[in-house]
Amino acid sequence: HAAEGTIYEMTTKISDMETTAETTRSELTANSVLITQLHNDADTFDIRALSQQAIVDELRAQLAASANREAEQALLLEETRTEAAHNKAELERRVSEAADLKRSIASLLAE
């Protein structure tokens, strides 16, 4: 009977060990699934971060282009002002010439 008791105890221990091994195997599988899910989440976050960086880069490029357009417009405005000043000076010169010509004609008619 002692041998039967020992065999029973060993069989019970083996059964317990098999149950523990199965539980451990299930936990490892669950952990593996979690790890895979975390890797997928990390990949998703990486993709979102890259997408957001691309948006930031595009906005920076648009801002730079806008600043360039603004600088070009300021330069064009300055060129227009300079041209207007030249045109005004030319107009004033022609008005002066016309006044001189008018005086000359009046002088000739007076003779």
Contacts in CASP RR format, 6 or more apart in sequence:
PFRMAT RR
TARGET T0000
AUTHOR 0000-0000-0000
METHOD contacts of the structure
MODEL  1
HAAEGTIYEMTTKISDMETTAETTRSELTANSVLITQLHNDADTFDIRAL
SQQAIVDELRAQLAASANREAEQALLLEETRTEAAHNKAELERRVSEAAD
LKRSIASLLAE
END
